[in-house]
């Protein structure tokens, strides 16, 4: 305490006043309705599209309730829950829907943060993250239980965990973006992270994003190259005008999943589209495929040109570029070995991200030969970690060599021109820094 007459002591880091227990509960209560809003924002349009497709299909004998369950199963698939169907299981997540779910959760939490800040109340990040994540996960569990039937049934436990993962990701994104509204130091009291480790997360995120972009570009190129086969498959289905539009929209939501498959292809590990099949830079081996037009972009069975192995350099180049871009904005790391260690850590973090994406983008597509599809999560994650880490270390070494070369001084003495210079002296030109 300060003595009378002395200036009041102030903390160099002012902290927001901790709300009372009752006030905290009142602040967190709207997050329950925010979770409901986040779920319905995406679930209702999916159900509506399924109903429209059911109405447009004159040959369908399914009931409206069965069609609604299909829409709920699609939503649950996007949250990483396997759906057991007659004779098999479907476990490949439509990552386009997953991305929309994350964005929906982020928007709901961001609106709550805006209301809290506008009304002058605090933003407790930890309790807010827990309440929204738990509420979203429980709603996913409720959807799984309601949508269960003899035709399809999602795993309740996987629905709960997947809902927590997707909802928590969106909530964490929104809370982190609003971190000036709360005291970040209360979350990490006394935490001490080595500089080389703290410098690794930004290049890792950039590398993961860069690999997804590279995969999307590869998918686009494959679709352009195989457009004739894709159009032939589309026409063979005879979906009609409305059905064709819905088919194209559904395949568009699968493009992020295919981008992850293409990412695995560039790593050299490849992916499967059925048991015993392989699509990799070394060659393609396929069996009977589902009648999905977008699969017409797959390469023809047989060996691929040797030039295809050049795609393996993509993760290395992405790792190098991500390190160069991320290191500029991240904390400075002194010393060659710490920088190399940070590069390897960034590669490991990228491998973890890729492994999670591959886990969501792989699984069974039904029964029989379609019991396996997508890349191997552990193998692809480990290979990408090594490739991105190697690219980051290469960028560190090349940067050090470049700075050493720029710092070299080259002295060139020109002969005396006799224009007033002292005997034995000449003009000197310095090169480098």
C-alpha positions in Angstrom: 0.0 0.0 0.0 1.2 3.6 -0.6 1.5 6.0 2.4 -0.7 9.0 2.6 0.4 11.8 0.4 2.6 9.5 -1.8 1.6 8.8 -5.4 -0.4 5.6 -5.8 1.6 2.6 -7.0 0.6 1.2 -10.3 1.4 -2.0 -12.0 3.2 -1.8 -15.3 0.7 -4.3 -16.7 -2.8 -3.1 -15.7 -5.2 -6.1 -15.3 -8.9 -6.3 -15.7 -10.9 -6.8 -12.5 -11.8 -10.4 -11.9 -15.6 -10.7 -12.1 -17.6 -12.1 -9.3 -18.8 -15.7 -9.5 -22.4 -14.7 -10.2 -21.3 -12.1 -12.7 -19.1 -14.6 -14.4 -21.9 -17.1 -14.7 -24.1 -14.4 -16.2 -21.4 -13.5 -18.7 -20.9 -17.1 -19.8 -24.6 -18.0 -20.1 -25.0 -16.5 -23.6 -22.3 -18.9 -24.9 -24.8 -21.7 -24.7 -27.1 -20.0 -27.1 -24.0 -19.1 -29.2 -23.2 -22.8 -29.5 -26.8 -23.5 -30.6 -26.6 -20.8 -33.1 -23.2 -22.0 -34.5 -24.6 -25.6 -34.9 -27.9 -24.5 -36.6 -26.2 -22.0 -38.9 -24.6 -24.9 -40.8 -26.9 -27.8 -40.0 -30.1 -26.2 -41.2 -28.7 -25.4 -44.7 -27.4 -28.9 -45.1 -30.8 -30.4 -44.2 -32.4 -28.0 -46.6 -30.1 -29.0 -49.5 -30.8 -32.7 -48.7 -34.6 -32.0 -48.8 -34.2 -30.2 -52.1 -32.3 -33.1 -53.6 -35.0 -35.5 -52.3 -37.7 -33.4 -54.0 -35.8 -33.2 -57.2 -35.1 -36.9 -57.4 -38.3 -38.5 -58.8 -36.8 -42.0 -58.4 -36.2 -41.7 -54.6 -38.3 -43.9 -52.3 -36.8 -42.6 -49.0 -38.9 -40.8 -46.4 -38.4 -37.2 -45.4 -37.1 -38.3 -42.0 -34.5 -40.6 -43.6 -33.3 -37.7 -45.8 -33.0 -35.5 -42.8 -30.9 -38.1 -41.1 -28.6 -38.2 -44.1 -28.0 -34.4 -43.8 -27.3 -34.9 -40.1 -24.8 -37.7 -40.9 -23.0 -35.4 -43.4 -22.7 -32.7 -40.7 -21.4 -35.3 -38.2 -18.9 -36.7 -40.8 -17.5 -33.1 -41.1 -16.8 -33.3 -37.4 -14.7 -36.4 -37.7 -17.4 -39.0 -36.6 -17.5 -42.3 -38.6 -21.0 -43.2 -39.8 -21.9 -46.9 -39.8 -24.1 -47.7 -42.9 -25.5 -51.0 -44.1 -22.6 -53.3 -44.8 -19.8 -50.9 -44.0 -18.7 -47.5 -42.6 -18.1 -44.1 -44.0 -15.3 -42.1 -42.4 -13.9 -39.6 -44.9 -14.7 -36.1 -43.7 -15.9 -33.4 -46.2 -13.4 -30.9 -45.0 -15.2 -28.1 -46.8 -18.1 -28.6 -44.4 -15.6 -28.8 -41.5 -14.1 -25.4 -42.5 -17.6 -23.9 -42.6 -18.3 -25.3 -39.1 -15.1 -23.8 -37.7 -16.0 -20.4 -39.3 -19.6 -20.7 -37.9 -18.2 -21.3 -34.4 -15.7 -18.5 -34.7 -18.5 -16.1 -35.8 -20.7 -17.0 -32.8 -17.9 -16.5 -30.3 -16.8 -13.3 -31.9 -20.3 -11.9 -31.6 -20.3 -12.8 -27.9 -16.9 -11.1 -27.4 -18.2 -8.0 -29.2 -21.2 -7.9 -26.9 -19.0 -8.3 -23.8 -16.7 -5.5 -24.9 -19.5 -3.2 -25.9 -21.2 -3.5 -22.6 -18.0 -3.0 -20.6 -17.8 -6.5 -19.2 -14.8 -8.7 -19.1 -13.8 -11.5 -21.5 -12.6 -14.5 -19.5 -10.9 -16.6 -22.2 -10.4 -19.8 -20.3 -14.0 -20.3 -19.0 -15.4 -19.0 -22.3 -13.5 -21.5 -24.3 -14.5 -24.3 -22.0 -18.2 -23.4 -21.9 -18.6 -23.0 -25.7 -16.5 -26.1 -26.5 -18.4 -28.2 -24.1 -21.8 -26.9 -25.3 -20.9 -27.5 -28.9 -19.7 -31.0 -28.2 -22.9 -31.9 -26.3 -25.0 -30.6 -29.2 -23.0 -32.8 -31.6 -23.7 -35.7 -29.3 -27.4 -34.9 -29.3 -27.5 -34.7 -33.1 -25.8 -38.1 -33.3 -28.3 -39.7 -30.9 -31.3 -38.2 -32.7 -30.1 -39.1 -36.2 -29.4 -42.8 -35.4 -31.3 -45.3 -37.4 -31.0 -48.8 -38.9 -29.6 -47.2 -42.1 -26.9 -45.0 -40.6 -25.5 -44.3 -37.2 -22.7 -42.0 -36.2 -20.4 -42.9 -33.3 -21.7 -40.9 -30.2 -18.2 -40.7 -28.6 -16.6 -39.6 -31.9 -19.3 -37.0 -32.4 -18.7 -35.6 -28.9 -15.0 -35.4 -29.3 -15.2 -34.1 -32.9 -17.7 -31.5 -31.9 -15.4 -30.3 -29.1 -12.4 -30.2 -31.5 -14.3 -28.3 -34.2 -16.1 -26.0 -31.9 -13.1 -25.4 -29.7 -11.0 -24.5 -32.8 -13.4 -21.9 -33.9 -13.8 -20.5 -30.3 -10.0 -20.4 -29.8 -9.6 -18.6 -33.1 -12.2 -15.9 -32.1 -10.8 -15.5 -28.6 -7.2 -15.2 -29.8 -8.2 -12.6 -32.4 -9.8 -10.6 -29.5 -6.9 -11.0 -27.1 -6.5 -7.2 -26.6 -9.8 -7.4 -24.8 -8.4 -9.6 -22.0 -5.2 -9.9 -20.0 -3.1 -12.5 -21.8 -0.6 -12.7 -19.0 -3.2 -14.4 -16.7 -3.2 -17.4 -19.0 0.5 -18.0 -18.9 1.8 -16.9 -15.5 5.5 -17.5 -15.3 5.6 -19.5 -18.5 9.1 -19.5 -20.1 9.4 -20.8 -23.7 12.8 -21.0 -25.4 13.3 -18.4 -28.1 14.1 -21.1 -30.7 10.8 -22.9 -29.8 8.7 -19.8 -29.9 10.0 -18.9 -33.3 8.8 -22.2 -34.8 5.0 -21.9 -34.7 4.6 -19.1 -37.2 6.6 -20.9 -40.0 4.8 -24.1 -39.1 1.4 -22.4 -39.7 2.6 -20.8 -42.9 4.0 -24.2 -44.1 0.7 -26.0 -43.4 -1.2 -23.3 -45.3 1.3 -23.4 -48.2 1.0 -27.2 -48.5 -2.8 -26.9 -48.6 -2.5 -24.3 -51.3 -0.1 -26.4 -53.3 -2.5 -29.4 -52.9 -5.4 -27.2 -54.1 -3.4 -26.1 -57.2 -2.6 -29.7 -58.0 -6.3 -30.7 -57.7 -7.2 -27.8 -60.0 -4.6 -28.9 -62.6 -5.8 -32.5 -62.4 -9.4 -31.4 -62.9 -8.5 -29.4 -66.0 -6.4 -32.3 -67.3 -9.1 -34.9 -66.6 -12.2 -32.8 -67.4 -13.3 -35.1 -70.2 -13.6 -38.1 -67.9 -15.2 -36.0 -65.1 -17.8 -34.7 -67.6 -18.5 -38.2 -68.9 -19.1 -39.4 -65.3 -21.4 -36.5 -64.6 -23.5 -37.1 -67.7 -23.7 -40.8 -66.9 -25.4 -40.0 -63.6 -28.1 -37.9 -65.4 -28.7 -35.8 -62.3 -30.9 -33.2 -64.0 -30.7 -29.4 -63.5 -31.3 -29.2 -59.8 -29.6 -32.5 -59.0 -26.6 -31.5 -61.1 -26.2 -28.2 -59.2 -26.4 -30.0 -55.9 -23.9 -32.6 -57.1 -21.4 -29.9 -58.1 -21.9 -28.1 -54.8 -21.4 -31.3 -52.9 -18.2 -32.1 -54.8 -17.0 -28.5 -54.2 -17.2 -29.2 -50.4 -15.0 -32.2 -51.0 -12.3 -30.2 -52.7 -10.4 -29.5 -49.4 -10.4 -33.2 -48.7 -8.9 -33.8 -52.2 -6.4 -31.1 -51.5 -5.2 -33.0 -48.5 -4.9 -36.1 -50.7 -2.9 -34.1 -53.2 -0.7 -32.9 -50.4 0.1 -36.5 -49.5 0.9 -37.1 -53.1 3.5 -34.3 -53.2 5.1 -35.8 -50.1 5.7 -39.0 -51.9 3.5 -41.2 -49.7 0.5 -41.0 -51.9 -3.1 -42.1 -51.0 -5.5 -44.9 -51.5 -8.9 -45.0 -53.2 -9.8 -48.5 -52.2 -8.2 -51.5 -50.5 -5.0 -52.5 -52.2 -4.8 -49.3 -54.4 -2.3 -46.5 -54.5 -1.9 -43.1 -56.1 1.6 -41.9 -55.7 4.4 -40.2 -57.7 5.9 -43.7 -58.3 2.8 -45.0 -60.1 -1.0 -45.5 -59.9 -2.9 -48.7 -59.1 -6.7 -48.5 -59.1 -9.7 -50.8 -59.0 -13.4 -50.0 -59.4 -14.1 -46.5 -58.3 -17.3 -44.8 -57.0 -19.3 -43.0 -59.6 -18.2 -39.6 -58.5 -17.3 -37.2 -61.3 -14.5 -35.5 -59.5 -12.6 -38.8 -59.3 -12.2 -38.6 -63.0 -9.3 -36.3 -62.3 -7.3 -39.2 -60.9 -4.2 -40.2 -63.0 -4.6 -43.3 -65.3 -3.3 -46.6 -63.8 0.2 -47.4 -64.5 3.7 -46.0 -64.0 4.0 -42.2 -63.9 6.8 -40.2 -65.7 10.0 -39.9 -63.7 9.4 -36.1 -63.7 6.5 -36.7 -61.2 9.1 -37.3 -58.5 10.0 -33.6 -58.7 6.8 -32.9 -56.8 8.5 -34.2 -53.7 10.5 -31.0 -53.7 7.3 -29.0 -53.1 7.2 -29.6 -49.3 10.9 -28.8 -49.0 10.5 -25.5 -50.9 7.4 -24.7 -48.9 9.3 -25.3 -45.7 12.1 -23.0 -46.8 9.7 -20.2 -47.9 7.7 -20.5 -44.7 10.8 -20.2 -42.6 12.0 -17.1 -44.5 8.6 -15.4 -44.3 7.8 -16.5 -40.7 11.3 -15.6 -39.3 10.9 -12.0 -40.4 7.9 -11.4 -38.1 8.8 -13.9 -35.3 11.2 -13.5 -32.4 14.9 -13.2 -33.2 16.9 -16.3 -32.6 20.7 -15.9 -32.2 23.1 -18.6 -33.2 23.2 -21.2 -36.0 22.2 -24.2 -33.9 19.2 -22.6 -32.2 17.9 -21.4 -35.7 18.4 -25.0 -37.1 16.6 -26.3 -34.0 13.7 -23.9 -34.6 13.5 -25.0 -38.2 13.3 -28.6 -37.2 10.6 -27.8 -34.6 8.6 -26.0 -37.2 8.8 -29.1 -39.4 7.6 -31.2 -36.6 4.6 -28.9 -35.9 3.7 -28.9 -39.5 3.8 -32.7 -39.5 1.4 -32.8 -36.6 -1.0 -30.4 -38.5 -0.7 -32.6 -41.6 -1.3 -35.8 -39.7 -4.5 -34.4 -38.2 -5.8 -33.3 -41.6 -4.9 -36.6 -43.1 -6.7 -38.4 -40.3 -9.9 -36.4 -41.0 -9.5 -36.9 -44.8 -9.0 -40.7 -44.7 -11.1 -43.6 -43.7 -13.6 -46.1 -45.2 -16.0 -45.1 -48.0 -18.3 -48.1 -47.6 -17.9 -51.8 -47.6 -15.7 -54.2 -49.5 -12.9 -52.7 -51.5 -13.9 -49.2 -50.5 -13.0 -49.9 -46.9 -9.9 -47.8 -47.2 -9.5 -44.3 -48.8 -7.2 -41.4 -48.3 -3.6 -41.1 -47.1 -1.9 -42.7 -44.1 -2.0 -40.0 -41.4 1.1 -41.1 -39.4 3.3 -41.9 -42.4 2.4 -38.7 -44.3 2.8 -36.5 -41.1 6.2 -38.0 -40.4 7.4 -37.6 -44.0 6.1 -34.0 -44.2 7.8 -33.2 -40.9 11.1 -34.3 -42.3 10.7 -32.5 -45.6 9.5 -29.2 -44.2 12.1 -29.3 -41.4 14.8 -30.0 -44.1 13.6 -27.0 -46.1 13.7 -24.8 -43.0 17.2 -25.8 -42.1 18.3 -25.3 -45.7 16.9 -21.8 -45.6 18.8 -21.1 -42.3 22.1 -22.4 -43.8 21.6 -20.5 -47.1 20.7 -17.4 -45.2 23.8 -17.6 -43.2 26.0 -18.2 -46.3 24.3 -15.2 -48.0 24.9 -12.9 -45.0 28.5 -14.1 -44.8 29.0 -13.4 -48.5 27.4 -10.0 -48.2 29.7 -9.2 -45.3 32.9 -10.0 -47.2 34.9 -6.9 -48.0 36.8 -6.8 -51.4 39.5 -4.2 -51.6 40.6 -3.2 -55.2 43.5 -0.7 -55.5 43.6 1.1 -58.8 46.9 2.4 -60.3 48.0 6.0 -59.6 46.6 8.3 -62.3 49.0 11.1 -61.5 46.3 13.5 -60.7 47.6 14.8 -57.4 47.6 11.5 -55.6 50.5 10.8 -53.3 53.2 8.5 -54.8 52.5 4.8 -54.1 48.8 5.4 -53.3 45.8 4.6 -55.4 42.1 4.7 -55.3 40.5 1.9 -53.2 37.0 0.5 -53.9 35.3 -1.6 -51.2 32.9 -4.3 -52.1 30.3 -5.8 -49.8 29.0 -4.5 -46.5 
